Amino acid sequence: MSERRRFVRVEFHARTELSQGPFIWPVELLDLSLKGLLITKPEPWLGDPDQPFMADIHLSPDAEIKMEVRLAHDDHGHLGFVCEHIDLASIAHLRRLIELNLGDPKELEREFKALIHI
């Protein structure tokens, strides 16, 4: 299988919830990028892969990243999600988080250009 990922993933751990309809799962966030996130699969898993999910990543009492995501893969106890929608406040927090973890402003700029051209 060829590598299709175009965005740098940063390992990051924060209190995170995944929700869909009436279900809310506290999950372990493993990493995230400008275009998605990877979590440990919660048990029991009752998510409908054909419907959107909401991911809520709590950075601090005053800052969070909320994104609508869709399931991209489910394997080896991990769930990978692709971001379908993110609001301006959340993208600002995510951009800053990626920037701090990359340590290279030029790499961050390349990431944003790639995001725009999807």
C-alpha positions as CSV (number, residue, x, y, z in Angstrom):
1,M,0.0,0.0,0.0
2,S,1.5,3.4,-1.0
3,E,1.6,6.2,1.5
4,R,-1.2,8.7,0.7
5,R,-0.8,11.0,3.7
6,R,0.1,14.5,2.7
7,F,0.0,16.1,6.1
8,V,2.5,15.9,9.0
9,R,1.0,14.2,12.0
10,V,2.0,15.3,15.4
11,E,1.8,13.2,18.5
12,F,-0.4,15.0,20.9
13,H,-2.4,13.9,24.0
14,A,-5.3,15.8,25.3
15,R,-8.7,15.0,26.8
16,T,-10.8,14.1,23.7
17,E,-14.3,13.0,23.1
18,L,-15.8,11.5,20.0
19,S,-19.6,11.7,19.5
20,Q,-22.2,10.6,17.1
21,G,-25.9,11.0,17.7
22,P,-26.6,9.9,21.3
23,F,-23.2,8.3,21.8
24,I,-20.2,10.0,23.4
25,W,-17.0,8.2,23.8
26,P,-14.0,9.5,25.8
27,V,-11.1,8.4,23.6
28,E,-7.3,8.4,23.7
29,L,-5.9,10.9,21.1
30,L,-2.7,9.5,19.5
31,D,-2.0,12.1,16.9
32,L,-3.5,14.8,14.7
33,S,-2.8,16.8,11.6
34,L,-4.4,19.7,9.8
35,K,-6.7,17.1,8.1
36,G,-7.5,14.5,10.7
37,L,-6.8,12.5,13.8
38,L,-6.0,9.1,15.1
39,I,-7.5,7.6,18.2
40,T,-7.5,4.4,20.1
41,K,-10.7,2.5,19.4
42,P,-13.1,2.7,22.3
43,E,-14.9,-0.3,23.7
44,P,-17.7,-0.9,23.1
45,W,-17.6,0.7,19.6
46,L,-21.1,1.4,18.3
47,G,-20.2,4.1,15.8
48,D,-21.8,4.1,12.3
49,P,-19.0,4.4,9.8
50,D,-21.5,5.9,7.2
51,Q,-22.4,8.9,9.4
52,P,-20.3,11.9,10.5
53,F,-18.8,12.2,14.0
54,M,-17.8,15.2,16.1
55,A,-14.4,15.3,17.7
56,D,-13.8,17.6,20.6
57,I,-10.2,18.0,21.7
58,H,-9.8,20.0,25.0
59,L,-6.6,22.0,25.0
60,S,-7.3,24.0,28.1
61,P,-10.4,25.2,30.0
62,D,-10.6,28.1,27.5
63,A,-9.5,26.4,24.2
64,E,-10.7,23.5,22.3
65,I,-10.6,22.1,18.8
66,K,-14.0,20.9,17.4
67,M,-14.2,19.2,14.1
68,E,-16.7,17.2,12.1
69,V,-14.9,14.1,11.0
70,R,-15.6,10.9,9.0
71,L,-14.1,7.5,9.6
72,A,-11.3,6.8,7.2
73,H,-10.0,3.6,8.6
74,D,-10.6,1.1,11.4
75,D,-7.7,-1.3,12.0
76,H,-5.4,-2.7,14.7
77,G,-7.4,-1.1,17.5
78,H,-7.1,2.4,16.0
79,L,-9.6,4.6,14.3
80,G,-8.4,7.2,11.8
81,F,-10.6,10.2,10.9
82,V,-10.6,12.8,8.2
83,C,-11.7,16.3,9.0
84,E,-14.8,17.3,7.0
85,H,-15.5,20.7,8.7
86,I,-13.7,22.9,11.3
87,D,-14.6,26.3,12.5
88,L,-12.3,29.3,12.4
89,A,-11.5,29.3,16.1
90,S,-10.7,25.6,16.1
91,I,-8.4,25.9,13.0
92,A,-6.6,28.8,14.7
93,H,-5.9,26.6,17.7
94,L,-4.9,23.6,15.5
95,R,-2.6,25.7,13.4
96,R,-0.8,27.0,16.5
97,L,-0.5,23.5,17.9
98,I,1.0,22.2,14.7
99,E,3.3,25.2,14.4
100,L,4.6,24.7,17.9
101,N,5.2,21.0,17.3
102,L,6.8,21.3,13.8
103,G,9.2,24.1,14.8
104,D,9.5,25.1,11.2
105,P,7.3,27.9,9.9
106,K,8.1,27.0,6.2
107,E,6.8,23.4,6.8
108,L,3.6,24.8,8.3
109,E,3.1,27.0,5.3
110,R,3.5,24.0,3.0
111,E,0.9,22.2,5.1
112,F,-1.6,25.0,4.7
113,K,-1.0,25.2,1.0
114,A,-1.6,21.5,0.6
115,L,-4.8,21.8,2.7
116,I,-6.1,24.6,0.4
117,H,-5.5,22.5,-2.7
118,I,-7.3,19.4,-1.6
